[in-house]
Amino acid sequence: MIKRELAKDPELKNESWDRFLPKFRQKSVKRKKKPKIQKKTYTPFPPPQMERKVCRKRKVIPVVHHNI
């Protein structure tokens, strides 16, 4: 659009239009490096089941039975 307007003006027709055109700066953008993902060793068996909360509590607090 700027070039069209400048082309219409007879005085500016043969001059350099660089002073009227926008000047964009080059940005040097650094790209992020993807971290290398290490493959885990294949195990055919699933990991052992976690203990239930109830079982863990029993191990921590021993149950003492009193004989009367």
C-alpha positions in Angstrom: 0.0 0.0 0.0 2.9 2.4 0.8 4.5 1.6 -2.6 1.2 2.4 -4.4 1.0 5.8 -2.7 4.6 6.6 -3.5 4.2 5.5 -7.1 1.4 8.0 -7.6 3.5 11.0 -6.4 5.6 12.2 -9.4 8.4 13.7 -7.2 9.0 10.4 -5.4 8.5 8.2 -8.4 12.2 7.9 -9.3 13.7 8.2 -5.8 14.6 5.5 -3.4 11.7 4.5 -1.2 13.8 2.9 1.5 13.3 5.8 3.9 9.5 5.3 3.8 9.4 1.5 4.0 9.5 -0.1 7.4 12.8 -1.6 8.6 12.5 -5.0 10.2 15.4 -6.3 12.3 16.5 -9.9 12.0 16.0 -11.8 15.2 18.3 -14.6 16.0 16.1 -17.1 17.7 17.7 -20.0 19.5 15.9 -23.3 19.2 15.4 -25.4 22.2 17.4 -28.6 22.3 15.3 -31.7 23.0 16.7 -33.7 25.8 17.8 -37.2 24.9 15.4 -39.8 26.3 17.1 -43.0 27.5 15.2 -46.1 26.9 14.4 -48.2 29.9 15.4 -51.8 29.9 12.6 -54.2 29.0 11.2 -56.3 31.9 8.6 -58.8 31.0 7.2 -58.9 34.5 5.3 -55.9 36.2 6.7 -54.3 39.3 5.5 -55.8 42.6 2.3 -54.4 44.1 2.5 -51.7 46.7 1.3 -52.5 50.2 -2.0 -51.2 51.3 -2.2 -48.4 53.8 -3.8 -50.7 56.3 -0.9 -53.2 56.1 1.7 -50.4 56.4 0.0 -49.1 59.6 0.0 -52.5 61.2 3.7 -52.9 60.6 4.5 -49.5 62.1 2.2 -49.7 65.2 2.4 -53.2 66.7 -0.9 -54.4 68.2 -0.5 -55.4 71.8 -3.1 -57.8 73.3 -3.6 -57.7 77.0 -4.7 -60.8 78.8 -6.9 -60.0 81.8 
